[in-house]
């Protein structure tokens, strides 16, 4: 007889049968998260001659579909493969462990059941073998490297809108400030122009007042200033045994030298005696002069010297009563004598004599021929006489009469 099948083996037979071939558990590649690995062996096998489940029906846990025995593959260490020997208890599956759900959109192949839970070491495995390596469930897809980023387009739009609004506000404020500054500058320019106009008006007023003051100051009588300006042009004249006064007048003569005026009665003795030479004395100097022309009716004589002196300016208008005057001469031979007074009256010509100026400045013999000067340092007359037995009555020939008769002014 041949060998009995394993199912008919006596339960009391303690001898083990031949060892089944070893099978290694399938391993999943840790670097390939998307590859699904299915276990190739379960914890138990169907009895010999078992019938596979109908097509389309799920295979019980731990069985291969369509076959009575698992396909040949490497055995898991410590686990039997093939028919269960007589007298050996079939290994029991361990408690089911939570399974991982397959990734969305991924399904196991048709006809395959969910992979069993990994086996744990227990008494069902002979020789104290360890449980096979846990098989991986239907793998989940690897995470995509972090949380899904939120859309940034709308945020950037809001930021750009905010910046544009801020720039618009800033531009408006700056335009307002610039407008205000422009208005203030225009007002400032207008005020400056007004102030400049007012200043110019005030300056013009000040200049006019200054000129008026100068005129008033000039109009004020200053005998000292008049004397200092006139004395260098006034001389003591010596004609024979008589002395008197002479003064330079007008511009220098065409032939050189200086023209002078004096009274005729001062040089009368020399002129009548046929002489023409007289002498001009000033301080310690003496200058010869010549009698050029005489006017006996008006008591005027013209002298000329080769020396150059500054001629005095003659007045173009007649004097008026009350006008202040200065008389310069050499009374009694005393040089550079100065007296002051006012014009008492202007006497018109009468009884065959010409017009005369009456003044109250003291004069004496020796003043004859001396100049009578107004406050503007101009010659208004030639002192010629004084009243006898009276004080303060002097007489002078108007300078206009002398200039018209001799044409040297």
C-alpha positions in Angstrom: 0.0 0.0 0.0 1.1 3.5 -0.5 1.3 6.4 1.9 -1.9 7.7 3.5 -2.9 11.2 2.9 -2.3 13.7 5.6 -5.9 13.9 6.5 -6.0 10.2 7.4 -3.0 10.3 9.6 -3.6 9.2 13.1 -4.0 11.9 15.6 -1.8 10.1 17.9 1.1 9.9 15.5 3.7 12.2 17.0 6.1 12.1 14.2 6.3 15.1 12.1 6.2 14.9 8.4 8.6 16.3 6.0 9.4 20.0 6.5 7.8 22.3 4.0 10.0 24.6 1.9 10.8 28.0 3.5 9.3 31.2 2.0 10.6 34.7 2.5 8.0 37.5 3.0 7.5 40.0 0.4 9.3 43.3 1.1 8.3 46.7 0.1 10.7 49.2 -1.3 10.8 52.2 1.2 11.9 54.5 -1.6 8.9 53.6 -3.8 5.9 54.9 -1.9 3.6 54.4 -4.9 4.3 50.6 -5.4 1.8 48.4 -3.7 3.1 45.1 -2.4 0.7 42.2 -1.7 1.5 39.3 0.5 1.9 36.0 -1.2 1.2 33.7 1.7 -1.5 33.6 4.3 -1.6 32.3 7.8 -3.5 29.1 6.7 -4.1 27.1 3.6 -7.2 25.3 2.4 -7.3 21.5 3.0 -6.0 19.4 0.2 -8.3 19.1 -2.6 -10.2 22.3 -1.5 -12.5 24.1 -4.0 -11.7 27.7 -4.9 -14.4 30.3 -4.4 -16.6 31.2 -7.4 -15.4 33.9 -9.7 -16.0 37.4 -8.5 -16.3 36.4 -4.9 -13.8 37.6 -2.4 -11.2 35.1 -1.3 -11.2 34.4 2.4 -8.4 35.9 4.4 -5.2 34.2 3.9 -6.2 32.2 0.7 -5.1 32.5 -2.8 -7.8 32.7 -5.4 -8.3 30.1 -8.0 -6.1 27.4 -6.4 -6.2 24.9 -3.7 -2.7 25.6 -2.6 -0.6 28.8 -2.6 1.9 29.3 -5.3 5.4 28.3 -4.7 7.5 31.2 -3.3 10.0 31.7 -0.6 8.7 30.8 2.8 8.5 33.2 5.6 11.0 32.3 8.3 9.3 30.2 10.9 6.2 29.5 8.9 5.1 26.4 7.1 4.2 26.3 3.5 2.1 23.7 1.6 -0.4 21.1 3.1 -0.5 20.9 6.8 1.1 17.7 8.0 -0.9 15.2 9.9 -0.9 15.9 13.6 0.0 19.6 13.2 -2.3 22.3 14.2 -3.0 24.9 11.6 -1.6 28.3 12.6 -4.2 30.8 13.7 -4.2 34.3 12.4 -3.2 37.1 14.8 -5.5 39.8 15.9 -6.4 42.1 13.0 -4.4 45.4 13.0 -5.8 48.6 11.7 -5.4 48.8 8.0 -4.5 51.8 6.0 -6.9 53.0 3.5 -5.6 53.1 -0.1 -5.0 56.4 -1.6 -7.8 58.1 -3.3 -8.2 56.9 -6.9 -6.2 53.6 -6.3 -8.0 50.2 -6.1 -6.5 46.7 -5.6 -6.5 44.3 -8.6 -9.7 42.5 -9.4 -10.2 39.4 -7.4 -7.8 40.3 -4.6 -8.9 40.7 -1.1 -7.6 43.1 1.4 -4.1 42.1 2.6 -4.2 40.3 5.9 -2.8 41.8 9.1 0.9 40.9 9.7 1.5 37.8 11.7 2.7 38.1 15.2 4.8 35.5 17.0 2.7 33.0 18.9 2.3 29.3 19.8 1.0 28.5 16.3 4.4 28.8 14.9 6.7 25.9 15.6 10.1 26.1 17.0 9.3 29.5 18.5 9.8 31.1 15.1 9.2 34.8 14.7 6.3 36.2 12.8 6.8 37.2 9.2 7.7 40.7 8.4 4.6 42.9 8.4 3.2 43.5 5.0 2.2 46.9 4.0 -1.4 47.7 3.4 -2.6 49.4 0.3 -0.1 52.3 0.2 -1.1 55.9 0.7 0.4 58.5 -1.6 3.4 60.4 -0.3 2.7 63.9 1.0 3.2 66.6 -1.5 5.8 68.5 0.6 3.6 70.6 2.9 0.3 72.3 3.0 -1.4 73.5 -0.1 -0.3 77.2 -0.6 -3.1 79.7 -0.5 -3.6 81.8 -3.7 -1.6 85.0 -3.6 -3.0 86.9 -6.5 -5.9 88.5 -4.5 -3.6 89.5 -1.7 -1.2 91.1 -4.1 -4.1 93.0 -5.7 -5.2 94.3 -2.3 -1.7 95.4 -1.5 -1.2 97.2 -4.8 -4.6 98.9 -4.4 -3.6 100.0 -0.9 -0.3 101.4 -2.1 -2.0 103.2 -5.0 -4.4 104.7 -2.5 -1.6 105.8 -0.2 0.3 107.4 -3.1 -2.8 109.2 -4.2 -3.4 110.6 -0.8 0.3 111.7 -0.4 0.2 113.3 -3.9 -3.0 115.2 -3.0 -1.5 116.4 0.3 1.7 117.5 -1.4 -0.3 119.3 -4.2 -2.3 121.1 -1.5 0.8 122.1 0.3 2.5 123.3 -2.9 -0.6 125.3 -3.7 -0.6 126.9 -0.3 3.2 127.7 -0.5 2.6 129.2 -4.0 -0.1 131.5 -2.6 2.1 132.4 0.4 5.0 133.2 -1.9 2.8 135.4 -4.1 1.5 137.2 -1.0 5.1 137.7 0.2 6.2 139.0 -3.2 3.3 141.4 -3.2 4.1 142.6 0.3 7.8 143.0 -0.7 6.9 145.0 -3.7 4.6 147.2 -1.7 7.3 147.7 1.0 9.9 148.5 -1.7 7.5 151.1 -3.2 6.9 152.6 0.3 10.6 152.6 1.0 11.3 154.3 -2.3 8.7 156.9 -1.5 10.1 157.5 1.9 13.7 157.8 0.4 12.4 160.3 -2.1 10.8 162.3 0.8 14.0 162.1 2.8 16.1 163.3 -0.2 13.7 166.2 -0.7 13.9 167.1 3.0 17.7 166.9 2.9 17.8 169.2 -0.1 15.4 171.6 1.7 17.6 171.5 4.8 20.7 172.1 2.7 19.0 175.1 1.2 18.0 176.3 4.6 21.5 175.8 5.9 22.8 177.7 2.9 20.3 180.4 3.5 21.4 180.7 7.1 24.0 183.4 7.5 27.5 182.2 8.4 29.9 185.1 8.5 32.9 182.8 9.3 32.3 180.6 6.3 31.9 183.7 4.1 35.0 185.4 5.3 37.2 182.3 5.0 36.0 181.9 1.4 36.5 185.5 0.4 39.6 186.7 2.2 42.2 185.1 -0.1 40.9 187.2 -3.0 40.9 190.6 -1.1 43.9 192.9 -1.0 45.1 196.2 0.4 45.9 198.5 -2.5 48.5 201.3 -2.1 48.3 204.2 -4.6 50.9 206.9 -3.8 50.1 208.2 -0.3 46.5 206.7 -0.2 45.4 203.2 0.7 42.2 201.4 0.1 40.9 197.9 -0.8 40.7 195.9 -4.0 39.3 192.4 -4.8 39.8 189.9 -7.6 36.7 189.3 -9.8 35.6 187.1 -12.6 37.7 184.7 -14.7 41.4 185.2 -15.4 42.3 187.8 -18.1 42.8 186.6 -21.7 46.4 187.9 -21.7 47.0 186.2 -18.3 46.9 187.7 -14.8 43.8 188.8 -12.8 41.3 191.6 -13.0 40.3 193.6 -9.9 37.8 196.2 -8.8 38.4 199.2 -6.5 37.1 202.8 -6.0 38.2 205.6 -8.3 38.9 207.9 -5.5 41.4 205.4 -4.1 43.7 205.6 -7.2 42.6 209.1 -8.3 45.9 210.8 -7.4 47.9 208.4 -9.4 45.5 208.4 -12.4 45.3 212.2 -12.4 49.1 212.5 -12.1 49.5 210.4 -15.2 50.7 207.3 -13.3 49.2 203.9 -13.8 51.0 201.7 -11.4 49.8 200.7 -8.0 50.6 197.9 -5.6 48.6 195.0 -4.1 49.5 194.0 -0.6 48.5 190.9 1.2 50.2 189.8 4.5 53.9 190.3 3.7 53.7 190.1 -0.1 53.4 192.8 -2.6 52.1 192.5 -6.2 52.3 195.3 -8.8 49.1 196.2 -10.7 48.1 198.6 -13.4 45.1 201.0 -13.6 43.3 199.8 -16.8 40.0 201.8 -16.8 38.1 204.2 -14.5 34.4 205.3 -14.1 34.5 208.7 -12.2 30.6 209.0 -12.2 30.1 205.7 -10.4 33.5 205.8 -8.5 34.8 202.6 -10.0 38.3 201.6 -11.3 39.6 198.5 -12.9 43.0 197.1 -12.0 45.0 194.3 -13.6 47.9 192.2 -12.2 50.1 189.6 -13.8 49.7 187.3 -10.7 46.9 184.8 -10.7 44.3 184.9 -8.0 40.8 183.4 -7.6 38.1 185.8 -8.7 35.0 186.2 -6.6 31.5 185.3 -8.0 29.1 188.2 -8.5 25.4 188.0 -7.7 22.9 188.0 -10.6 20.0 189.5 -8.6 19.6 192.7 -6.7 19.8 192.7 -2.9 16.7 193.1 -0.7 16.3 195.0 2.5 17.0 192.8 5.5 19.4 190.6 3.7 22.5 189.9 5.8 25.9 190.8 4.4 29.6 190.7 5.2 32.0 193.6 4.4 35.7 192.8 4.0 38.5 195.5 3.8 41.5 197.2 5.3 40.1 200.1 7.4 42.9 202.5 8.4 45.3 200.1 6.7 44.3 197.1 8.8 44.2 194.1 6.4 41.6 191.3 6.5 39.0 193.2 8.6 35.5 191.7 8.5 32.3 193.4 9.7 28.7 192.2 9.3 25.3 193.9 9.0 22.1 193.9 6.9 20.9 195.7 3.9 19.1 198.7 5.1 17.7 199.8 1.8 18.3 199.8 -2.0 18.4 203.4 -3.2 17.5 204.2 -6.8 19.5 206.7 -8.8 18.6 210.3 -8.2 20.0 213.8 -8.7 22.5 212.6 -11.3 24.0 209.7 -9.3 23.5 206.0 -9.8 21.7 203.5 -7.5 23.3 202.7 -4.2 23.0 200.0 -1.5 22.5 201.2 2.1 23.8 198.9 4.8 24.5 199.2 8.5 27.8 197.3 8.7 30.5 199.5 10.2 33.1 200.9 7.7 35.9 203.4 7.9 38.5 205.1 5.7 40.4 202.2 4.1 37.3 200.1 3.5 36.7 201.9 0.2 36.8 199.5 -2.8 36.2 196.5 -0.5 33.5 193.8 -1.5 30.1 193.5 0.1 29.2 189.8 0.3 25.8 188.0 0.8 25.3 184.7 2.6 25.9 182.7 -0.6 29.4 184.1 -0.8 28.5 186.3 -3.8 29.5 189.9 -4.3 26.5 192.2 -4.3 28.3 195.6 -4.1 31.5 197.7 -3.7 31.8 199.7 -0.5 32.4 203.3 -1.3 31.4 205.7 1.5 29.8 206.3 4.9 27.6 209.1 6.2 29.4 211.8 8.3 28.3 212.6 11.8 26.2 209.4 11.8 26.7 205.7 12.7 25.5 202.7 10.8 25.0 204.3 7.4 27.3 202.9 4.8 26.9 203.0 1.0 28.0 200.6 -1.8 27.8 200.6 -5.6 25.7 197.7 -6.9 28.0 195.1 -8.6 25.7 195.0 -11.6 26.7 198.6 -12.4 30.4 197.7 -12.3 30.0 194.5 -14.4 27.9 196.3 -17.0 30.5 199.1 -17.3 33.7 197.0 -17.5 32.6 193.6 -18.8 35.1 191.6 -16.7 32.6 189.8 -14.3 
